[in-house]
Amino acid sequence: MSAEEDISDFFKRPILNSPYDYPSRHWELDESGQPTQRVVDQRRRAQFVTAVPKPKKSKAGAKQRELALGEADGLSTEAQRYDPTPIINELRRRVDVWRELKNPDHWGVTPETRRLLQHWRHHSFSGIRPFFCQIEAIETVIWLTEVAPNERPGKAFLEHLDNSNNDANPELPRLGLKLATGAGKTTVMAMLIAWQTVNAIRRPNSPRFTRGFLVMTPGLTIRDRLRVLQPNDPDSYFHSRELVPNDMLGDIARAKIVITNYHAFKRRERLELSKGGRSLLQGRGAELDTQETEGQMLQRVMPDLMGMKSILVFNDEGHHCDIEILSAEDGQIKVKVKGVDVFHPSTGEVRSDGAEGIACWLVDTDYNEESFFVRHAYFLGANDPYSALKTTLKAEINEEAWATLRSDTSRSFPRPKSGRIAVKVINHLGDEVMKVFRV
């Protein structure tokens, strides 16, 4: 039997579910994260799968300690480790039960929310139809906002979230949604804006809803890509993706949405002075403060949102990476990754790593601005996973070809027809960031 014929079923058919339906099957993995070739007829539970390989040698009889996330960087200790998977799995179960309720009158949501849910679940879309993961994301937020406050099990989730937020940033309630690469987070943001805006317009006295939104982006390219969240944009997702019924489009037009780069929040100088001029004005008094105040900065960045009682803030990809586009032979190009900066919300710090802090990075060499398609993949893990891959595949691997995958510089590729490429960088803790380039 040839090596090609001996490749396991897992690698021949890794995808078992439709992206539009509830994931009802998954490939079983053993304790070391390797496929057992057994298909389990249920959804895979949420769990941490670390990209850091297990050590090849260990003391006899000793069981390897589980990775305390962030332990190496002082983010947590064994006594203070953060493992949200139990509550995530229980929340999934609660939302599943709620989703299966046949009578809309029992959903416990506003009539406006009910219509939107029915639209997203059952509308005959003429174009791109929302994925199940996108609908589940918005369903989860809706359940936590409209359903959970009115039932005892739901209040326990809200108490957990309140405590977590108070520990990290008091008086700033936050909720994180994590979707897989290519899942379409922009569509989820549009759905959240639609749900909040329609309810805010038709229920102006409700404190749960707003029509004011601040979208913070990591760069100018991402900011330009998110213009589809503006109701008056020619390519607005509310129109082009049919994300709301036609009679609700008028409500969506009343949303106030500010999309800006996070650099805009840096306080600017109000008075340009030379070093000598500053010393002359300051004299022997206190240090001269010529920067705008925080209020002036907010008025400059988001004037349309000033005066609103509440706004919803989207932090789109709070991490950043250093990437360079290189020219190659015959007019082709290469990509080089230099490092990744990760924002830690618990401390407010940005921690920087070089290429050694990157577990893997992916390239879409012809990005269509809709979904990320992996065309190149590279791995920069500290340990060479070559032997483990060889064992898993039960086949010989071209070592020279494998070496090209363990690089901070991509193989060369033609300039894209779309004029854009996208690069995803993932660090050892699973944090990811995407950058889009015009080339």
One Martini backbone bead per residue (centre of mass of N, CA, C, O) as a GRO file, in nm:
protein
  439
    1MET     BB    1   0.097   0.036   0.023
    2SER     BB    2   0.072   0.353  -0.008
    3ALA     BB    3   0.100   0.652   0.148
    4GLU     BB    4  -0.157   0.777   0.027
    5GLU     BB    5  -0.351   0.529   0.106
    6ASP     BB    6  -0.271   0.560   0.433
    7ILE     BB    7  -0.436   0.790   0.483
    8SER     BB    8  -0.649   0.904   0.687
    9ASP     BB    9  -0.978   0.992   0.720
   10PHE     BB   10  -0.933   1.264   0.855
   11PHE     BB   11  -0.766   1.384   0.600
   12LYS     BB   12  -0.981   1.321   0.379
   13ARG     BB   13  -1.241   1.406   0.601
   14PRO     BB   14  -1.261   1.667   0.813
   15ILE     BB   15  -1.549   1.747   0.714
   16LEU     BB   16  -1.891   1.692   0.855
   17ASN     BB   17  -2.026   1.980   0.835
   18SER     BB   18  -2.241   2.224   0.789
   19PRO     BB   19  -2.231   2.575   0.809
   20TYR     BB   20  -2.570   2.590   0.837
   21ASP     BB   21  -2.555   2.378   1.068
   22TYR     BB   22  -2.564   2.193   1.325
   23PRO     BB   23  -2.307   2.040   1.496
   24SER     BB   24  -2.333   1.669   1.507
   25ARG     BB   25  -2.018   1.614   1.447
   26HIS     BB   26  -1.696   1.443   1.533
   27TRP     BB   27  -1.365   1.411   1.579
   28GLU     BB   28  -1.180   1.222   1.768
   29LEU     BB   29  -0.960   1.286   2.046
   30ASP     BB   30  -0.698   1.242   2.221
   31GLU     BB   31  -0.498   1.344   2.482
   32SER     BB   32  -0.283   1.454   2.246
   33GLY     BB   33  -0.472   1.547   1.985
   34GLN     BB   34  -0.528   1.284   1.828
   35PRO     BB   35  -0.671   1.099   1.600
   36THR     BB   36  -0.891   0.797   1.618
   37GLN     BB   37  -1.113   0.762   1.371
   38ARG     BB   38  -1.363   0.863   1.536
   39VAL     BB   39  -1.709   0.924   1.520
   40VAL     BB   40  -1.907   1.166   1.682
   41ASP     BB   41  -2.266   1.210   1.754
   42GLN     BB   42  -2.163   1.518   1.832
   43ARG     BB   43  -2.072   1.790   1.974
   44ARG     BB   44  -1.805   1.962   2.043
   45ARG     BB   45  -1.645   2.057   2.303
   46ALA     BB   46  -1.522   2.302   2.473
   47GLN     BB   47  -1.159   2.358   2.440
   48PHE     BB   48  -0.829   2.342   2.508
   49VAL     BB   49  -0.575   2.368   2.242
   50THR     BB   50  -0.252   2.349   2.238
   51ALA     BB   51   0.040   2.441   2.040
   52VAL     BB   52   0.209   2.300   2.257
   53PRO     BB   53   0.408   2.055   2.278
   54LYS     BB   54   0.498   1.778   2.412
   55PRO     BB   55   0.731   1.633   2.572
   56LYS     BB   56   0.943   1.371   2.490
   57LYS     BB   57   1.039   1.385   2.794
   58SER     BB   58   0.985   1.205   3.107
   59LYS     BB   59   0.926   1.112   3.404
   60ALA     BB   60   0.868   0.844   3.559
   61GLY     BB   61   0.523   0.854   3.648
   62ALA     BB   62   0.484   1.131   3.529
   63LYS     BB   63   0.248   1.381   3.493
   64GLN     BB   64   0.161   1.615   3.297
   65ARG     BB   65   0.115   1.930   3.314
   66GLU     BB   66  -0.097   2.159   3.267
   67LEU     BB   67  -0.155   2.445   3.101
   68ALA     BB   68  -0.108   2.758   3.221
   69LEU     BB   69  -0.234   3.024   3.105
   70GLY     BB   70   0.034   3.251   3.092
   71GLU     BB   71   0.257   3.156   3.291
   72ALA     BB   72   0.519   3.251   3.140
   73ASP     BB   73   0.398   3.571   3.158
   74GLY     BB   74   0.229   3.619   3.433
   75LEU     BB   75  -0.094   3.591   3.392
   76SER     BB   76  -0.079   3.323   3.571
   77THR     BB   77  -0.163   3.077   3.801
   78GLU     BB   78  -0.251   2.783   3.935
   79ALA     BB   79  -0.459   2.948   4.130
   80GLN     BB   80  -0.536   3.165   3.864
   81ARG     BB   81  -0.674   3.020   3.648
   82TYR     BB   82  -0.828   3.035   3.314
   83ASP     BB   83  -1.141   2.844   3.267
   84PRO     BB   84  -1.430   2.882   3.056
   85THR     BB   85  -1.552   2.607   2.946
   86PRO     BB   86  -1.785   2.528   3.137
   87ILE     BB   87  -1.963   2.786   3.082
   88ILE     BB   88  -1.975   2.756   2.778
   89ASN     BB   89  -2.118   2.479   2.765
   90GLU     BB   90  -2.367   2.566   2.931
   91LEU     BB   91  -2.453   2.797   2.746
   92ARG     BB   92  -2.498   2.631   2.496
   93ARG     BB   93  -2.723   2.455   2.617
   94ARG     BB   94  -2.925   2.681   2.678
   95VAL     BB   95  -2.945   2.785   2.384
   96ASP     BB   96  -3.043   2.522   2.262
   97VAL     BB   97  -3.310   2.502   2.417
   98TRP     BB   98  -3.419   2.777   2.325
   99ARG     BB   99  -3.410   2.723   2.013
  100GLU     BB  100  -3.627   2.471   2.033
  101LEU     BB  101  -3.853   2.654   2.063
  102LYS     BB  102  -4.152   2.672   1.887
  103ASN     BB  103  -4.276   2.909   2.047
  104PRO     BB  104  -4.226   3.247   2.021
  105ASP     BB  105  -4.374   3.327   2.295
  106HIS     BB  106  -4.127   3.164   2.462
  107TRP     BB  107  -3.854   3.337   2.414
  108GLY     BB  108  -3.836   3.626   2.570
  109VAL     BB  109  -3.877   3.853   2.347
  110THR     BB  110  -3.906   4.081   2.133
  111PRO     BB  111  -4.072   4.129   1.843
  112GLU     BB  112  -3.820   4.229   1.691
  113THR     BB  113  -3.634   3.993   1.761
  114ARG     BB  114  -3.813   3.770   1.649
  115ARG     BB  115  -3.800   3.858   1.352
  116LEU     BB  116  -3.494   3.839   1.319
  117LEU     BB  117  -3.462   3.541   1.387
  118GLN     BB  118  -3.647   3.435   1.160
  119HIS     BB  119  -3.486   3.560   0.932
  120TRP     BB  120  -3.204   3.422   0.983
  121ARG     BB  121  -3.322   3.119   0.980
  122HIS     BB  122  -3.558   3.137   0.712
  123HIS     BB  123  -3.461   3.301   0.493
  124SER     BB  124  -3.443   3.354   0.138
  125PHE     BB  125  -3.148   3.393   0.024
  126SER     BB  126  -2.995   3.523  -0.268
  127GLY     BB  127  -2.724   3.492  -0.128
  128ILE     BB  128  -2.561   3.516   0.141
  129ARG     BB  129  -2.572   3.299   0.411
  130PRO     BB  130  -2.583   3.251   0.725
  131PHE     BB  131  -2.415   3.104   0.955
  132PHE     BB  132  -2.443   2.929   1.235
  133CYS     BB  133  -2.221   3.079   1.403
  134GLN     BB  134  -2.347   3.359   1.363
  135ILE     BB  135  -2.623   3.302   1.490
  136GLU     BB  136  -2.519   3.198   1.763
  137ALA     BB  137  -2.385   3.457   1.853
  138ILE     BB  138  -2.644   3.636   1.856
  139GLU     BB  139  -2.810   3.448   2.038
  140THR     BB  140  -2.634   3.472   2.290
  141VAL     BB  141  -2.666   3.776   2.333
  142ILE     BB  142  -2.973   3.776   2.349
  143TRP     BB  143  -3.003   3.585   2.587
  144LEU     BB  144  -2.837   3.759   2.792
  145THR     BB  145  -3.021   4.022   2.755
  146GLU     BB  146  -3.342   3.906   2.746
  147VAL     BB  147  -3.354   3.625   2.915
  148ALA     BB  148  -3.167   3.587   3.169
  149PRO     BB  149  -3.298   3.812   3.367
  150ASN     BB  150  -3.582   3.609   3.385
  151GLU     BB  151  -3.392   3.372   3.501
  152ARG     BB  152  -3.216   3.188   3.717
  153PRO     BB  153  -2.986   3.062   3.538
  154GLY     BB  154  -2.917   3.333   3.395
  155LYS     BB  155  -2.817   3.495   3.644
  156ALA     BB  156  -2.556   3.332   3.682
  157PHE     BB  157  -2.415   3.434   3.427
  158LEU     BB  158  -2.427   3.737   3.493
  159GLU     BB  159  -2.263   3.718   3.753
  160HIS     BB  160  -2.006   3.613   3.624
  161LEU     BB  161  -1.963   3.856   3.432
  162ASP     BB  162  -1.955   4.076   3.647
  163ASN     BB  163  -1.711   3.969   3.803
  164SER     BB  164  -1.511   3.970   3.567
  165ASN     BB  165  -1.536   4.275   3.503
  166ASN     BB  166  -1.458   4.383   3.787
  167ASP     BB  167  -1.169   4.260   3.783
  168ALA     BB  168  -1.081   4.420   3.521
  169ASN     BB  169  -1.332   4.655   3.452
  170PRO     BB  170  -1.488   4.866   3.612
  171GLU     BB  171  -1.788   4.982   3.466
  172LEU     BB  172  -1.714   4.773   3.203
  173PRO     BB  173  -1.903   4.603   3.015
  174ARG     BB  174  -1.821   4.276   2.872
  175LEU     BB  175  -1.811   4.087   2.551
  176GLY     BB  176  -1.695   3.781   2.407
  177LEU     BB  177  -1.628   3.680   2.066
  178LYS     BB  178  -1.537   3.358   1.922
  179LEU     BB  179  -1.420   3.301   1.595
  180ALA     BB  180  -1.337   3.154   1.332
  181THR     BB  181  -1.164   3.145   1.067
  182GLY     BB  182  -1.394   3.274   0.826
  183ALA     BB  183  -1.682   3.333   0.971
  184GLY     BB  184  -1.770   3.644   0.989
  185LYS     BB  185  -1.761   3.913   1.188
  186THR     BB  186  -1.900   4.142   1.031
  187THR     BB  187  -2.182   4.015   1.026
  188VAL     BB  188  -2.221   4.008   1.331
  189MET     BB  189  -2.207   4.313   1.371
  190ALA     BB  190  -2.452   4.376   1.193
  191MET     BB  191  -2.657   4.214   1.363
  192LEU     BB  192  -2.616   4.373   1.625
  193ILE     BB  193  -2.697   4.647   1.513
  194ALA     BB  194  -2.981   4.570   1.424
  195TRP     BB  195  -3.097   4.476   1.696
  196GLN     BB  196  -3.043   4.737   1.855
  197THR     BB  197  -3.173   4.954   1.672
  198VAL     BB  198  -3.463   4.857   1.639
  199ASN     BB  199  -3.521   4.856   1.945
  200ALA     BB  200  -3.443   5.155   2.005
  201ILE     BB  201  -3.656   5.286   1.817
  202ARG     BB  202  -3.917   5.113   1.932
  203ARG     BB  203  -3.759   5.135   2.242
  204PRO     BB  204  -3.654   5.421   2.385
  205ASN     BB  205  -3.679   5.328   2.711
  206SER     BB  206  -3.468   5.114   2.683
  207PRO     BB  207  -3.157   5.010   2.839
  208ARG     BB  208  -3.068   4.767   2.629
  209PHE     BB  209  -3.060   4.989   2.398
  210THR     BB  210  -2.895   5.109   2.089
  211ARG     BB  211  -2.778   5.358   1.818
  212GLY     BB  212  -2.476   5.350   1.925
  213PHE     BB  213  -2.147   5.317   1.752
  214LEU     BB  214  -1.815   5.179   1.818
  215VAL     BB  215  -1.544   5.113   1.588
  216MET     BB  216  -1.247   4.940   1.651
  217THR     BB  217  -0.936   4.947   1.476
  218PRO     BB  218  -0.600   4.842   1.373
  219GLY     BB  219  -0.653   4.979   1.079
  220LEU     BB  220  -0.714   5.121   0.773
  221THR     BB  221  -0.802   4.867   0.619
  222ILE     BB  222  -1.018   4.770   0.817
  223ARG     BB  223  -1.183   5.026   0.815
  224ASP     BB  224  -1.258   5.007   0.514
  225ARG     BB  225  -1.395   4.723   0.532
  226LEU     BB  226  -1.625   4.835   0.755
  227ARG     BB  227  -1.819   5.018   0.579
  228VAL     BB  228  -2.057   4.796   0.560
  229LEU     BB  229  -2.189   4.911   0.841
  230GLN     BB  230  -2.304   5.134   0.676
  231PRO     BB  231  -2.621   5.208   0.568
  232ASN     BB  232  -2.514   5.419   0.319
  233ASP     BB  233  -2.361   5.210   0.181
  234PRO     BB  234  -2.347   5.049  -0.119
  235ASP     BB  235  -2.237   4.768   0.052
  236SER     BB  236  -2.433   4.716   0.260
  237TYR     BB  237  -2.529   4.449   0.453
  238PHE     BB  238  -2.832   4.519   0.494
  239HIS     BB  239  -2.870   4.488   0.184
  240SER     BB  240  -2.676   4.274   0.041
  241ARG     BB  241  -2.744   4.046   0.288
  242GLU     BB  242  -3.032   4.063   0.410
  243LEU     BB  243  -3.040   4.126   0.746
  244VAL     BB  244  -3.320   4.272   0.694
  245PRO     BB  245  -3.613   4.368   0.670
  246ASN     BB  246  -3.738   4.612   0.475
  247ASP     BB  247  -3.908   4.766   0.711
  248MET     BB  248  -3.615   4.812   0.881
  249LEU     BB  249  -3.425   5.008   0.721
  250GLY     BB  250  -3.513   5.280   0.845
  251ASP     BB  251  -3.399   5.220   1.126
  252ILE     BB  252  -3.100   5.172   1.044
  253ALA     BB  253  -3.053   5.472   0.936
  254ARG     BB  254  -3.048   5.579   1.257
  255ALA     BB  255  -2.777   5.500   1.296
  256LYS     BB  256  -2.472   5.554   1.492
  257ILE     BB  257  -2.152   5.525   1.321
  258VAL     BB  258  -1.815   5.472   1.435
  259ILE     BB  259  -1.514   5.438   1.240
  260THR     BB  260  -1.193   5.365   1.393
  261ASN     BB  261  -0.881   5.412   1.484
  262TYR     BB  262  -0.702   5.363   1.773
  263HIS     BB  263  -0.499   5.607   1.730
  264ALA     BB  264  -0.717   5.841   1.771
  265PHE     BB  265  -0.694   5.824   2.106
  266LYS     BB  266  -0.461   6.002   2.094
  267ARG     BB  267  -0.340   6.266   2.229
  268ARG     BB  268  -0.312   6.591   2.118
  269GLU     BB  269  -0.170   6.872   2.015
  270ARG     BB  270  -0.255   7.223   2.057
  271LEU     BB  271   0.062   7.314   2.074
  272GLU     BB  272   0.319   7.408   1.871
  273LEU     BB  273   0.652   7.344   1.996
  274SER     BB  274   0.947   7.412   2.071
  275LYS     BB  275   1.181   7.349   2.298
  276GLY     BB  276   1.237   7.648   2.360
  277GLY     BB  277   0.944   7.752   2.376
  278ARG     BB  278   0.859   7.569   2.611
  279SER     BB  279   1.066   7.675   2.820
  280LEU     BB  280   0.975   7.970   2.815
  281LEU     BB  281   0.677   7.923   2.907
  282GLN     BB  282   0.737   7.753   3.165
  283GLY     BB  283   0.988   7.791   3.312
  284ARG     BB  284   0.959   7.726   3.671
  285GLY     BB  285   0.721   7.572   3.644
  286ALA     BB  286   0.512   7.365   3.559
  287GLU     BB  287   0.442   7.147   3.345
  288LEU     BB  288   0.348   7.170   3.023
  289ASP     BB  289   0.004   7.138   2.903
  290THR     BB  290  -0.083   7.084   2.541
  291GLN     BB  291  -0.295   6.878   2.553
  292GLU     BB  292  -0.567   6.735   2.504
  293THR     BB  293  -0.839   6.635   2.633
  294GLU     BB  294  -1.046   6.378   2.665
  295GLY     BB  295  -1.295   6.534   2.567
  296GLN     BB  296  -1.166   6.647   2.307
  297MET     BB  297  -1.097   6.374   2.185
  298LEU     BB  298  -1.390   6.265   2.169
  299GLN     BB  299  -1.501   6.496   1.995
  300ARG     BB  300  -1.314   6.428   1.752
  301VAL     BB  301  -1.376   6.114   1.708
  302MET     BB  302  -1.712   6.114   1.831
  303PRO     BB  303  -1.946   6.342   1.782
  304ASP     BB  304  -2.212   6.167   1.720
  305LEU     BB  305  -2.201   6.030   2.031
  306MET     BB  306  -2.246   6.269   2.183
  307GLY     BB  307  -2.498   6.247   2.444
  308MET     BB  308  -2.531   5.961   2.474
  309LYS     BB  309  -2.620   5.728   2.706
  310SER     BB  310  -2.536   5.487   2.503
  311ILE     BB  311  -2.282   5.254   2.385
  312LEU     BB  312  -2.147   5.036   2.138
  313VAL     BB  313  -1.844   4.848   2.148
  314PHE     BB  314  -1.607   4.756   1.896
  315ASN     BB  315  -1.329   4.527   1.911
  316ASP     BB  316  -1.142   4.481   1.626
  317GLU     BB  317  -0.880   4.338   1.673
  318GLY     BB  318  -0.663   4.407   1.939
  319HIS     BB  319  -0.435   4.299   1.775
  320HIS     BB  320  -0.085   4.300   1.656
  321CYS     BB  321   0.125   4.306   1.356
  322ASP     BB  322   0.444   4.247   1.195
  323ILE     BB  323   0.450   4.320   0.842
  324GLU     BB  324   0.611   4.227   0.528
  325ILE     BB  325   0.644   4.322   0.190
  326LEU     BB  326   0.798   4.141  -0.071
  327SER     BB  327   1.008   4.119  -0.336
  328ALA     BB  328   1.025   3.913  -0.614
  329GLU     BB  329   1.051   3.726  -0.864
  330ASP     BB  330   0.867   3.797  -1.142
  331GLY     BB  331   0.667   3.993  -0.965
  332GLN     BB  332   0.661   3.867  -0.706
  333ILE     BB  333   0.570   3.775  -0.365
  334LYS     BB  334   0.626   3.828  -0.011
  335VAL     BB  335   0.605   3.723   0.337
  336LYS     BB  336   0.685   3.887   0.657
  337VAL     BB  337   0.728   3.802   0.993
  338LYS     BB  338   0.816   3.979   1.314
  339GLY     BB  339   0.544   4.001   1.498
  340VAL     BB  340   0.349   4.037   1.817
  341ASP     BB  341   0.069   4.211   1.959
  342VAL     BB  342  -0.084   4.183   2.287
  343PHE     BB  343  -0.386   4.238   2.437
  344HIS     BB  344  -0.451   4.280   2.793
  345PRO     BB  345  -0.744   4.338   2.960
  346SER     BB  346  -0.656   4.298   3.266
  347THR     BB  347  -0.411   4.539   3.227
  348GLY     BB  348  -0.377   4.713   2.944
  349GLU     BB  349  -0.155   4.568   2.796
  350VAL     BB  350   0.117   4.551   2.557
  351ARG     BB  351   0.264   4.260   2.423
  352SER     BB  352   0.578   4.177   2.287
  353ASP     BB  353   0.673   3.979   2.001
  354GLY     BB  354   0.835   3.794   1.809
  355ALA     BB  355   0.846   3.527   1.604
  356GLU     BB  356   0.858   3.333   1.860
  357GLY     BB  357   0.541   3.409   1.938
  358ILE     BB  358   0.464   3.229   1.691
  359ALA     BB  359   0.288   2.951   1.591
  360CYS     BB  360   0.112   3.067   1.342
  361TRP     BB  361   0.069   3.136   0.979
  362LEU     BB  362  -0.152   3.292   0.733
  363VAL     BB  363  -0.241   3.291   0.373
  364ASP     BB  364  -0.423   3.505   0.152
  365THR     BB  365  -0.342   3.556  -0.191
  366ASP     BB  366  -0.679   3.624  -0.258
  367TYR     BB  367  -0.866   3.847  -0.124
  368ASN     BB  368  -1.243   3.898  -0.107
  369GLU     BB  369  -1.370   4.032   0.170
  370GLU     BB  370  -1.528   3.773   0.312
  371SER     BB  371  -1.316   3.524   0.321
  372PHE     BB  372  -1.079   3.317   0.465
  373PHE     BB  373  -0.823   3.159   0.264
  374VAL     BB  374  -0.608   2.898   0.295
  375ARG     BB  375  -0.287   2.886   0.107
  376HIS     BB  376  -0.093   2.942   0.349
  377ALA     BB  377   0.129   2.765   0.588
  378TYR     BB  378   0.292   2.839   0.909
  379PHE     BB  379   0.551   2.724   1.152
  380LEU     BB  380   0.696   2.850   1.487
  381GLY     BB  381   0.756   2.644   1.678
  382ALA     BB  382   0.985   2.536   1.911
  383ASN     BB  383   0.898   2.256   1.817
  384ASP     BB  384   0.938   1.991   1.608
  385PRO     BB  385   0.652   1.834   1.440
  386TYR     BB  386   0.748   1.624   1.233
  387SER     BB  387   0.726   1.344   1.376
  388ALA     BB  388   0.426   1.365   1.453
  389LEU     BB  389   0.320   1.392   1.165
  390LYS     BB  390   0.434   1.130   1.056
  391THR     BB  391   0.275   0.947   1.251
  392THR     BB  392  -0.014   1.041   1.186
  393LEU     BB  393   0.002   0.986   0.866
  394LYS     BB  394   0.170   0.735   0.791
  395ALA     BB  395   0.411   0.897   0.639
  396GLU     BB  396   0.613   1.034   0.419
  397ILE     BB  397   0.817   1.332   0.440
  398ASN     BB  398   0.929   1.616   0.301
  399GLU     BB  399   1.172   1.785   0.457
  400GLU     BB  400   1.217   2.023   0.267
  401ALA     BB  401   0.920   2.112   0.256
  402TRP     BB  402   0.880   2.143   0.563
  403ALA     BB  403   1.089   2.371   0.606
  404THR     BB  404   0.909   2.592   0.457
  405LEU     BB  405   0.695   2.594   0.706
  406ARG     BB  406   0.947   2.694   0.900
  407SER     BB  407   0.874   3.025   0.860
  408ASP     BB  408   0.888   3.394   0.830
  409THR     BB  409   0.883   3.325   0.515
  410SER     BB  410   0.739   3.307   0.230
  411ARG     BB  411   0.646   3.203  -0.046
  412SER     BB  412   0.610   3.274  -0.355
  413PHE     BB  413   0.363   3.487  -0.529
  414PRO     BB  414   0.129   3.613  -0.704
  415ARG     BB  415  -0.042   3.865  -0.784
  416PRO     BB  416  -0.347   3.956  -0.710
  417LYS     BB  417  -0.650   4.007  -0.863
  418SER     BB  418  -0.783   4.173  -0.617
  419GLY     BB  419  -0.529   4.336  -0.465
  420ARG     BB  420  -0.533   4.124  -0.214
  421ILE     BB  421  -0.411   4.040   0.111
  422ALA     BB  422  -0.403   3.798   0.387
  423VAL     BB  423  -0.303   3.789   0.741
  424LYS     BB  424  -0.256   3.535   0.989
  425VAL     BB  425  -0.192   3.551   1.345
  426ILE     BB  426  -0.073   3.305   1.592
  427ASN     BB  427  -0.033   3.237   1.905
  428HIS     BB  428   0.025   3.023   2.184
  429LEU     BB  429  -0.282   3.122   2.300
  430GLY     BB  430  -0.476   3.189   2.031
  431ASP     BB  431  -0.418   3.458   1.936
  432GLU     BB  432  -0.552   3.678   1.681
  433VAL     BB  433  -0.451   3.836   1.361
  434MET     BB  434  -0.547   4.060   1.095
  435LYS     BB  435  -0.416   4.147   0.766
  436VAL     BB  436  -0.458   4.389   0.505
  437PHE     BB  437  -0.338   4.412   0.160
  438ARG     BB  438  -0.227   4.620  -0.089
  439VAL     BB  439  -0.073   4.502  -0.423
   0.00000   0.00000   0.00000
